[in-house]
Structures are given as structure tokens and as C-alpha cells.
Amino acid sequence: MARILQQFWVVFIIVTCVNGAVWWRRGQKAMAEKPELETGYRRLICWWLIGGNLPWLVMGAGIVLGGVPSVFHYFNPRNGPFVIAFYVTIVILWIASFYWIFFRGGAEDLINHPGMLNFPLQKPFWVKAYFLAMLGVGIISLASMIFGDIKVPN
């Protein structure tokens, strides 16, 4: 069981890649109708694969190289520099995503590529509102891990 928990970060990478493949599959119809969208789909999915896997690669490096025993140790930032690097990576991705969605047309970009999001209301306002809600959940979760001093099961 300990070995499985030690390598569980690989599962996160697989799930992120599968999600990218699902988005590519969903976009096939739109790309067939408007071939000019293919470049946008490739760009969005490429950035998803890079940004989405970056925290898991940091986590894996901590487990493989840094002596972090399992993914559970990432619930408490007091568990070493690789765990802190994991948190910093996530915060940087949040900041970059916020900037992209609000100031670089990211919300519009997601709406203009059907299948990337499955919102019932396809308007930039709702993409931004959803992002802010998820960011709020993430910040609350991060704060609870930082201030909660979660104990890792042995």
C-alpha cells in the first residue's frame, strides 16, 4: 500500500493527459466545421498538459528525489522544500490563469473552442465567475492545509 501511495502522483499525470485527450476528441467536430480552430485547440491543450502536469511533476520529484514518503505528505507544507515547491507551483499557476482569463482573453478563448468547457451559459462572465469560485475553493483549501497542520497517517 505504501508503494502505491508513493507512486500515486503518476495517476494524477495520467488523468491530466486523459482529460487533454477528451478535450481533443470533443473538439473534432468543431475543427471539422472550422479548420482554423485547430491551432487554438492545440495551443489550449498543450498549455493544459504543461500547466496541469507541472504540480504533479514537482510532487513526483519530491517523492523520487527528495525523500517525501507519499502524496499524503503534500497535505502539509511543513513537510519539506519539495512540498513548499508544490504549493508555490500551484499558486503561480493560479496567478497565471487569473491573468490569462481576465486580461488576455482566456475566457473568450475557451468559449470559442467548443468542448473545452461544458457550461450551460457560454458567456465570458460565467467562465470568469466559475474560475473565481474555483479559485476561492482552492485558496480556502490551501489555507486550511497551511494553518491546519494536518498530520500524515503512518
C-alpha positions, 0 to 999 in steps of 0.5 A: 500500500505504501508503494502505491501511495508513493507512486500515486502522483503518476495517476494524477499525470495520467488523468491530466493527459486523459482529460487533454485527450477528451478535450481533443476528441470533443473538439473534432467536430468543431475543427471539422466545421472550422479548420482554423480552430485547430491551432487554438485547440492545440495551443489550449491543450498543450498549455493544459498538459504543461500547466496541469502536469507541472504540480504533479511533476514537482510532487513526483520529484519530491517523492523520487528525489527528495525523500517525501514518503507519499502524496499524503505528505503534500497535505502539509507544507511543513513537510519539506522544500519539495512540498513548499515547491508544490504549493508555490507551483500551484499558486503561480499557476493560479496567478497565471490563469487569473491573468490569462482569463481576465486580461488576455482573453482566456475566457473568450478563448475557451468559449470559442473552442467548443468542448473545452468547457461544458457550461450551460451559459457560454458567456465570458462572465460565467467562465470568469465567475466559475474560475473565481469560485474555483479559485476561492475553493482552492485558496480556502483549501490551501489555507486550511492545509497551511494553518491546519497542520494536518498530520500524515497517517503512518 
